[in-house]
């Protein structure tokens, strides 16, 4: 770990201290590390680039707003999620106003495949806003016996932030 020195104006320092108190950070260093990680992650996502050492698997939330009056858009979005049922865990659908719907899709799987699905959804004509948030995880499939039957399912382990 390296130590750095920063100079911040009083107004920004006051805002940082309010952020630290509101979030319950133990110290400024922890807050700054999280803010830097978050800023760098958002910059990579905005630039459309994947991190150099990206985890092979992730859990993700894809949030997007779309115009439900666009011809066949709701159907195309549903088909897209069905076509990627191996990545789709759940979807929350919210009616925002007369024209707009927001969906939050929880995704799990290969990070490149999750990003590809998100890019496809966000690029659909009529999708107005979209953002993908990924969390690196380790996924492993295990067979479990329950009484007289057994089944396989995935276990998720969250990776520690660097």
SULNORZI-V759290 format. One record per backbone hydrogen bond with DSSP energy under -1.0 kcal/mol. NH is the residue of the N-H (numbers start at 1). CO is the residue of the C=O. If there is no record, write none. Layout:
BEGIN
NH/CO, NH/CO
END
This chain:
BEGIN
13/9, 14/10, 15/11, 16/12, 17/13, 18/14, 19/15, 20/16, 21/17, 22/18, 23/19, 24/20, 25/20, 31/27, 32/28, 33/29, 34/30, 35/31, 36/32, 37/33, 38/34, 39/35, 40/36, 41/37, 42/38, 43/39, 44/40, 45/41, 46/42, 47/43, 49/44, 54/51, 58/109, 59/135, 60/107, 61/133, 62/105, 63/131, 64/103, 65/129, 66/101, 67/126, 68/99, 70/67, 73/70, 76/72, 77/73, 78/74, 79/75, 80/76, 81/77, 82/78, 83/79, 85/82, 87/84, 88/84, 89/106, 90/106, 92/104, 94/102, 96/100, 97/100, 101/66, 102/94, 103/64, 104/92, 105/62, 106/90, 107/60, 108/87, 109/58, 111/56, 114/110, 115/111, 116/112, 117/113, 118/114, 119/115, 120/116, 121/117, 122/118, 123/119, 124/121, 127/124, 128/65, 129/65, 131/63, 133/61, 135/59, 137/57, 138/157, 140/155, 142/153, 144/151, 146/149, 149/146, 151/144, 153/142, 155/140, 157/138, 159/136
END
